[in-house]
Amino acid sequence: MRTDDLVRRVRGEADLTLRELASRSDLAVSTIHRIEQGELHPTVDTLEKIVRAAGRRLSVDVPVDYASSILGLGLAIRADLHAADPSAIVRKSAELVHRVAGAHPAAQCMMLAAEPPPTGEVEWDAFLGGLAEWLATMGGLETPGWASAPERFLGRGWWVTPMASMRAWEYAGTPVSLQRRGVYLHRDSLINR
């Protein structure tokens, strides 16, 4: 929600005039009017004064966005590992792949640049390195340096899909950037259709 809409909404729900809200928040009427018109973007402190004066509490939430960047995906994987459902992680990865593919090259670079922290499982750390390399290659970009660190490679093979009957198919369709790290997941699983 935009700030101007938020201020108008809380003022309306509290049934306050501009003058009443200004008086209660110790701000100028013109300040609140300009915020409601979208002409002024308040600081968090100013917004908190306005919201408190309207009988509300300001709460800022910053959830992990797994589709915003490889860093966001890494944070989501770390949080999701307790669920032991690799298909949920693959779906989130596919959404990131889709978003990166639709972005401009400069945005793609930013989406891949920040190194995700360790997930808690070396397999997923290798997966993230391979995914970043694959996305960079598809976008004609340079692979981020962090993706080539030794901890982004496995010394053995790991199939993301635990079904042994799928291994030949997975192996045949795994992008090279994942294969060379010992991670096997068919590229079709990463393409959000």
N, C-alpha and C positions, 0 to 999 in steps of 0.2 A: 504494500500500500504506500502510495506517495504521501509525503509529509503534509502537503496542502489538504489532501483528502482526510487525513487522520485528524488534523486540527479542526477542520470543519465538522467532522463527525462527532468528536468528543465534545465540542462546544454545543452542537445541536442536541446531543443526547443528554447533556447536563442542563439544557434549556437556558443557556447563558447568552447574553448579548456580547458583542465585541468589547464594550466598555466594562462589563462585569468580569469577563475573563481576564482582561488586561489588568484590572484592579486587583483581582485575586492572585494573579501570577506576578505582579509587580513589574509588568512590562508595559510599553507604550501601546496604545490602541493601533497606531500606525504599524507597529512591528507585527502584531497578530494579523492585521489586515493584509500586509504584504506577504506573510507566510501563507495565509489562506488563498491568496491570488497566485501563489507559485513564484513570486518575485524575490523572495528571500528564503534561503535554506538555513534553518536554525541549527545551532549546535545541539548536541545531546543534552547539555545542561539547560538550554532554553526550552527545548521540547519537554524535558522533564518538568520544568516549572509550569508549563501550560497544561500538561496532562494531569499533574497533581492538583492544580487549581480547578480542574473539571471533575475532581473526585476519582481519578484513575491512577494507576501505577504504570510507569513505563517499564516494559520488559523487552529486552533485546535478545533475540535468539539467533545463534549462528550455527545452524546444523551443518554437518559435513555434506558437501555436494560432490558425490562421486563422479558426476558427469561434467564437472567444471574443469578438471585437470587430472593428470596422473597422480599428483599429490593428494587430491581429494579422493581418488579411487583407492590409493594406498591406505589412507586413514579409514575409509569405509571397510576395506578388507580387514584391517586390524580389529575393527569393532565387530565385524561379522564372523570372525573365526570361531567363536563359541557356538554358533549355530550349526557348524559342520555341514553346510549346504553349498557345495561348490557351484551349483547351478545358479544360485542367487548372485554370487560374485561374477559369474560369466555374464549374466544379464546386465549387471551394472557396467561391466567392461564393454559390452556391446553398445550401451548407451553412450559411453565416453567415445568409443570409436566413431559412432554416428555424429556426435557433436564436433569432434576434431575434424572429421572429413568435410563438414559443412562450413568450417571457419576459414577466414583468410590466413595466408601464410604467417603473418606476424602474430596473430592470435594463436595459431597452431604452435608456434615456437614457445609462447608463454605457457600454453597448456601442458607442454612437455618438459619445460626447463627445470622446475623445482623438484628436487629429489624427494620421493616419499620416504618417511622414516621406516625402519624395519617393521614388518607386519607381525613378527613373532614366529613366522614359519618361513624357512629358507626357500621352499618351493614357490610361495607367492611372491617373495622378493625377486626371485629369478623371473617369474612370470611378468612382473611389472617392468623389469629391465627389457625383456623381449618385446613386450607390448609397446613400450616407448620407442624402441628401435624400429619396429614394424610401422608404427604410425608416422614416424619421421621419414622413413623410406617412402611410404605411400604419398606423403606430402612433398617429396623432393627436398627434404630438410636434412640438416646435419643431425646425427644422433646425439642426444645430450650426453655429456661426458660421464655423468653418474651411472648411466645404463651399462657402461662397459667395466664397471668395478668388479673385482673378483667375486664379491658376495652376491652378484647378480647372475651367477652361473652355478649350475648343479654339477656334481661329479657323476651323476647317474640319470637315468630316465625317470620322468614323473608324468603320468597321465592325469590331466585335470579331471576327466570323466572316469570314474572308478570302474566302469564296466569293461571287463577284459575283452568282450566280443566286439567292442568298438575300436580297439587299439589300432588295427591295420588302417581303418578309415581315418582315424585321428592322425596317425603318423603321415599318411599320404597327403593330407590337407593342411598340415601345420606349417605356418610361415617359417621361413628359414631363421628369422631372428629369434623365434622361440625354440626351434629345434636345436640350434647351436648352444642353447642354455640348458638343454635336457628337458624342456617342457613341451608337452604334446597336447595340442588342442586344435581341432580343425578350424580353419579360418571362417567357415560358414557360421560357426557358433558365435563369432565376434561381429558379425554383420547384422545390424538391427534392421529388419525388413519391415 
